[in-house]
Amino acid sequence: MEAAMDLMRRISPNQGEMALSGLLAILPSHSSELLSQVDQPLQVLMDAKCEKEFILCEYNRDADSYRSPWSNEYYPPLEDGSLPSAEMRKLECEANDVFAIYRDQYYEGGISSVYMWEDDGQGFAACFLIKKDGSKTGDGRRGYLHEGTWDAIHVIEVGAEEDGKAHYCLTSTVMLSLTTEGKPSGSFNLAGSIRRQMNCDLVVADGHICNMGKMIEEMEGKLRNSLDQVYFGKTREMVCTLRPPPEGIQMKLPE
């Protein structure tokens, strides 16, 4: 299992689904552990009742069906699928509305979904998901990429409230892949993923959604900076070393 996780940390997100399928065939006894620990590119399904797309993940999955955050129903239909409590469902609906606004402001489109559930203790957990297709055929508005996806997964564990405060543990993963094709520069492909964790003790007077939103906003800023330095910065350095640009011209990677 340790070797399998080590392999998945080093493989490109573009090949992650194929690699995970192979590992599940080799290690069927560890299938549940692999599926819960390995982040895969996000998939999307249509909620026929609300006519809105939602994102699939392990946190809204029961058997082979997935619960929509919009209608709270499973697709394909599942009679005895697990559902959040009435209080948790109300908080989940509010979080989906707020996160949709955040998605439009920061990503200029895309798809978002939020799922919440009670944990074994007195707290709860939430999963915030964003999928942005930046290709020319997707919802990208700038048209620089031939293919491009940004998948963000934010899982927050919220502890029980004590003295007006609660402990928040945020684990965030971003998977990025992009491909450009152009006659002047040829084709270019870049893919990678990054994961970070943040712990905070925050006052709950403003509400859990406000606290979780601030943490996600701060974390996404850090992840974007890390991706720019680790992936784009190193790529720019290597390209300029192998093929230095003419004097006076500054090389820029596609935005």
N, C-alpha and C positions, 0 to 999 in steps of 0.2 A: 504493500500500500504506500509506503514511504517513497519507493522508487516511482510508482505511478504518479504521485503528486509532484515529485521532482520533475518528471517528464512534462506534465501539463503546465508547469510554471515556465518552461523554456520553449514551448511550442507556440507558433504563431496563432493568433485567434482565428485566422482564415482556415487553419487546419485543425482547430480544436474539436469540432464536432466529429470529424473522422477519427481523430485520435481517441476521443472519449468512447466512441462506439467500439473501437478495437479493444480498449481496456475493459469495457463491460463484458465483452465476449471472453476475454482471458480471465477476468476476476469477477465472475458472477456473484460470489459470496460477498463482495464489497460494493455491490451496485448502489445500494442506498447511500452509503458513505461517499462514494464518488459523485453521485448526482447532487448531494447536498453541499459538497465542498468545492466542486469545479464549476466555475462560472462559464456559461456558454453564450454566444451571440443571441440576443433576444428575438423571439418569434412573436408574431402578431396574429390575432384572430378577431373576427367581426362579431359583435353582439347584435344578433338579428332583431332583438326586441327594441333596443335603443338606437340601433343603426350607428353604432360607434365602435371603433377599433379599441382593443385592449391588449396588453402585453402579457405573454405567458412566462411563468417562472415556477420554481418549485414551491413558492409560498402561496400560490393560488391553485395548486394542483391537488386533485384527489382522484386516485386511480389514474385513468386516462382522460379525465375531464378537467377543465379549467374554469374557475369562477370569474365572472365578469365583475369589475368594480362598479359598473354603471347600473346593471339590473339585479346584481347579487344572485344570478342564476348560472348554472354550470353548462358548458358546451364541450362535448355533446351532453345532453341531459343526463343528470345523475340524481336519483331519488333521495338517497341518504347522504349526500355530500355535506361536509362540515361547513357551518356558517358562523360568522361572528355574532356575538350577543347584540342586542338592540342598541345598547350604549356604545359598543365598539363600532357597530355599523354606522351610527350617526357621526362619530368622529372620522371614520373612513371616508364617508361622503364629503364631509367638509374639507378633508385633506386633499381629495381628488380635485375639487373645485379650485382650491388655492394653488395646488401644484400645476394645474393646467395654465394658470395665469403666469406662474414662474417660468414654465416651459416656453410659452409664447414670447415672453420678454427676453429671455436669455438665448433661446435656440431658434427663434423665428419660425416656429412650426414644430413638427414631429409628433410623437405619440407619448403619452405619459399614463401611468397607472400607479395607484397606491393601494396596498393591502395591509390590513391590520388584524392581529389576533392576540388573544390572551396567552400569556406564558404560564408556566407551572406555578410561579409565585404570585405575588399580588400586583405585579406590573403587567406590561404588555410589550409587543414588538410590532414594528412596522417596516414595510419594504416600499421604497420609492423608486420607480423605474422610469427611464427616459430612453426612447429610441429615436434617433434622427437619421433619416436617409438624405445624405447630401449630394447624391448623384444628379445628373441632368434629368434623368427620368423620374426621380423621386420628388421630395418637397424642398430640395435645395433651391435657394433663390439667387445664388450668385453664378452657378453654372461652371465653376472652375474644374470640377471633378468628373471623371468618367464614371467612377464608382466610389462611394464613400459612405461609411456608417459610423455612428457614435452611439455606443450602448453604455448607459450609466446605471449602476445598481447600488442603491444606498439602503442598508439594513440597520435599523436603530432598535436597540433594546432599552426599554425604559423601566427603571426600577420603581419600587413602591415609594410613595410620597412620604417624606419625613421632615417635620418642622418647616413645611412650606417649600421644600426642595425635593428634587428627584435626580437620580443618576442616569445619564444618557451615554450609551456606548454606540458609536457610529462606525460601521465598517463599509467603506466605499470602494467600488471597483469600476474602472472605466476601460472599455475595449474600443480601440480605434483602428480603422482600416481605411485606406484610401488608394485610389489608382487614378493616374492622369494619363491621357493619351493626346499627343499633339505633334504635328509635323516638325515644328522647330526643335523641340526638346525630346521627342520620343516618348516612351512609356516609363512610368515611375510608379513603384508600389511600396507602400509603407504600412505596417501593421504591428500592433503591440497592445499590451494591457498593463495596468498599474493598479495597485491596491494600497489603501492607507486606512488607519484607524484613529479615532478621536474619542476621548472620554471627557465628560463635563458634568459638573453638578450645578444645576440651574434652578432658579426660582420659578415655580409653576404658576405664579400669579397671572402672567400673560397668556397662559395656556400651553399645552404640549405642542400643538402645531406650530406656534410661533417659535418655540425653542428649537424644534427639529428643523424648521425651515432655515433658521440662522446657521445652524451647524452644517446643513447641506450646502448652503450658499458659500460658506467659508471653505468647506472641504473641496467643492468643485473648483474654486479659484486656485487652491493649492495644486490640485490634480492637473489643471490646465497648464500651470506654470511648469510642473514637473515633466509633463509630456513635451512641452516646447523645448525644455533644456535637454532631456534625455534622448528623445527620438529626433525631433527636427534639428536641434542644435548639433548633435553628433552626425546626422546625415549631411547637414550643410558643411560641416567641417571636413568630412570624408570626400564629398564631391569637389569642394574647393581645393583639397590637397591633390586629388587625382587629376583634376582638370581646372587649373586656376582660371578664373574669369579675366577678361581683358582689363587692363588698368583703368580705373575710374568707374568700373561697373560693379555694383553690389549685387550679389546673388540672393534671390529670395525664393523660398519654396512656396508652392501654392497655398493660399489661405484656406 
